[in-house]
Amino acid sequence: MELMADLFPSSTTEQADEKTDHSSRICPIVYDIVDKEADVSLNPNYFDGFNWNYSPAFSYKNFDISSSMGPEHYAFDASYNFQEVVLFKGIVTHDRLTASVIAPIMSKQLFMISLFDLREARLYDTLLGFDYVTPNNRAQVHLWGTGLIRATYIKRVTPRLYLAGRVSSSGGHFFWTREPQETSVGYAARYETDKMVASAKAESSGDVLMTYVHKISKKVSLATDFVYNCFSRDVKASVGYDYNSRLSRVQGKIDSDGVVSAHLQRQLNEGLRCILSATLDLKNMAHRLGLRLTYG
């Protein structure tokens, strides 16, 4: 009934919406994360082996510095925010430098995003993007130096229902190329209430993804996803749970391939966390165990 009321609002509701100030609304989410609740609950980065991560951070007024160190990686992140909305950010990882600038063009609604990715002192990739945001609409255009062009649009049809679309084209440079272009199209929908979030995506590649998250309480939620390819007829589904308290988080799932996974995070003291990960493949009788310590 709630969904029908959202799709076909009464005239009284429409008049109330006209009088409501929507300026305080959060802008619509981007296309790629319309299923973010299910993805966070079902895919918490399972791993194996022992590793550690040290992430000290420093902040002073508009300047922020953070770093992350582990057995096989190092990252240094610095950002500067001035005039409230302009952000410059640089990330260094081993021999790679990534720098980005986000700046408003007009009235804090249209933003320009530029990114430079350098590896081994050579320009690896560039990105130029535009993001137009209003309380009920969000449009994005991204252009990569490799020739990929992507445009997305998402609209808040009602306070609970979102509809989105995306078009991607790749295979050449921005202006002229002899190489064939490859174009893909995608559609997405998202419906949310205080107790549930449902989403669906369909791509021209034939992939269909549907997710559903039911919030039993503020700490406990159940999640499920269903993936189907219309061309290969491949099907995969999983169901899981997510318990999130102040000091710990327990997640687990089982999928249609017979793989059972569990993930536990525990806050030992201020800044120190212990993460346990376990995966059991019942079909192939294989298992993976992982332990990670993080500080910062």
N, C-alpha and C positions, 0 to 999 in steps of 0.2 A: 504493500500500500504506500509506503514511503517513496519507493521508486516511481510509482505511477503519479504520485502527487508532485514529485520533482519534474517529471517529464511533461506533465500537463498541469501547471499551476493554475489555481483559481484566480479570478480577477481581483479578489481581495488580497491574495498574496502578492500579485503583481503591483498593486497600488502600494502595499507596505514596502516592497522592495524599492520602489521609486523614491520613497521618503527616507529610506535607510541610507546612512552615510557609509559607503563602502571603502572609504579611504584608509581605514584601519585594517582591511583584509590583507592577509598574506597573499602575495602574487602566486599564480599557478606554478606548479612544479614543472621541471623540464621533462621532455619526452622519455629520456633514458631511465628515469627513476619513478615512473608511474606505479611500479610494483616494488618499491623500495622496502616496505614493511615485510613482505614475504621473502625478499632476497636476504635481508638482514637476519631474519629468523631461521631460514633454511640453509644459508651458506655463510657461516661465520669464519671462513678461512681455515679449514681443517689442514693440519700439517703433521709431519712426523719428525722424529729425532729431537735432540736437545739444542736449543738456541736461546740467546738472550738479546735484549734490546735496551739500550740506555738512551733516554731522550730528554736531556736538560733543556730548559727554555728560559728566556729572558725577555722582559717587556718593559719599555720606558716610553710613556706618553704614546706617540703614534708609531713607535718603532718596535718591532717584534723580531726576536731571533730564537730559532729552535734548531735542534739537531737530533739525529737518530743514528746510533751506532750499533752494529751487530757483528757476528762472526764473519759475514761475507758482504757487508754493505756499510756505507757511510753516506749520510745525507745532511746537508747544511741548508737551512731555510731562513731567509731574511725577507721581511716585508715592511714597507713604509706606507702609511695611510695618511694622506693630507687632504684638506678641504672636505673632510667627512666621507667622500665617495671615491676619490682617486686612489688606486692601490697599485704599488709597484712591488713585485715579488720575484725573488731569485732563489733557485734551488741548485745545489751542487751535489752530485753523486758520482764519486770516483772521477772518471774523465768526461763527465757530462755536465753541462750547464744549461739550465732552463730558466728563462726570464720572461716575465709577462707583465703587461700593463692593462689595467681596467680603468676606463675614464668615461664620464658622462658626456653626452653630446648635447642633450637638451632636457631640461626639467627633470633630471634624474629618472627618466623613463627609457631613453635610448642610450645604450652603453656600447662602447667600442672595446674589443678585446684583441690584443696582439700578443703573440707568443713566439719566442725564438728558442730553438733547441739546437745546441751545439755539442758535438762529440769529437774528441780528439782534435780540437781547434778548427773544426770544419762545421759549416752550417748544415745541420742534419735535416731540419724541417722548420717551416714557419706556419703560422696560423693567424688569420685575420677574421674576426668575428663581430657580429652586431647582435645585440640583444635588446628587444623592445618589450617593456613590461608595463602592464596596467593591472588593476585589481582582478580583472576577469579574462585577460588575454596575455599571451606571451608568444612572441615570434623571434626566432633565432636563425641567423645565416652564418655559416662557417666556411671559409675558403682556406684550404691547405696548399702549401707550395708544391706538393706532390700531384696536385690536380684534382683532389677530392673536393667536391662542393656539396654541402648539406644544408637543407632548409627544413625547419620544424615549426609547427604552430600548434598551440594547445589553448583551448578555450574552456572556461568555466561556464557550462551551460546553466547549471543551477548551483546553489551552495554546496551540493554534494556530488555532482556529476561533472566529469571532465571528458572532453573528446579531443583527440590529437591526431596529427598526421606528420609524416616526414618523407622527404624526397632526397635521395643521394645520387650523385653522378661522379664517376671516377674514370680514369684511363688516360688523361692527358693534362695539358696545362690550361691556364685560365682562358687564353685567347684563341689559339688555333693549334690543332694537332692532327697528325695522320693516324694516330692510334684510335681504335674503336672505343666509344664511350660505353660504360656499363651503368645502367640506372636501376635503382631499387626504390620501392615505395613501401611505406609502412603506415599502419593505422593503430591507434591505441584508445582505450577507454578506461576510466577509473571511477568507481563509485565508493563513497566512504560515509560512514556514520560514526557515532561515538563507540559502537560495539564491533564494527567490522570494516574491512577494506577489501574490495574486489577489483581486479584489473584484468584486462585482456589486450593482447597484442597480436597483430597479423602482419607478416612481411611478404613481399612479392617472391621471396625465395621459397615460400611454402611453409615457413615456420609459424606455428600458432602457439602462443603461451598464455595460459590462464592461471591466475593466482587468487587465493582467498585467505584472509586472515581474520580470525574471530578472537576478539578481546574478551576473555572470561572475566578478568579483573585488571586492575592497574598493573599488576606484576606478572600475570599469566596470560599467554595467548597461544592459540593453535593456528598452524599455517599449513597450506597445501598448495602444490602447483601441478600443472599438467602441460606437457609439451608434446606437440604433434606436428609432423611434417607431411603436408598434403601430397608430396611427390614420392617420397621414399616410404611413406606409411609408418615411419618410426614413431614409437610412442614411449614416453617416459613420464612417470608421476612420482611424487614424494609427499610425505606427510610428516610434520614435526611439531615440536613444542618449544616454547621460549619462556623461561622463568627469570625475571630480572628484578633483583632486590638491591638495596643500597650497597651491600658489600660483595655480592656475588651474582653471577649470571650463569644459568644452566640451559643448554640448548641440545636438542637431539632430533634425529630424523631417521626414517627408513624409506628407501625408494624401491621402485619396481624392479630394479636389477638385483635386489637382495642385499644391498649394502646398508648396514646400520652404522650411524655416526653419532658421536657425543662430543660436546664441547663445554668446558667448565672454566669460568674466570672467577678468581677470588682475590679480593683486595686484602693483602696481608697487613699492610700499614700504609701510612700516607705516602703515596708515590710508588709503592711496590705492589706489583700484581703477579700472580701465578696463573698460568693458563695450561690446561690439560686438554689434549685432543686424542680421540680414539676412533678408529674406523675398522669395521669388521665386514669383510666380503663373504657372505654366507655361500654364495654360488661357487666361488673359487677357493674358499677356505684360506683367505689371506687377511692380514691385519696390519694396521699401522698405529703406532703410538707416538705421541709427541708431548714435550714439556718445554714451556717457554717462561722465562722470567723477564719482566719489563719494569723499568724504573724511569719515572719522569712523567 
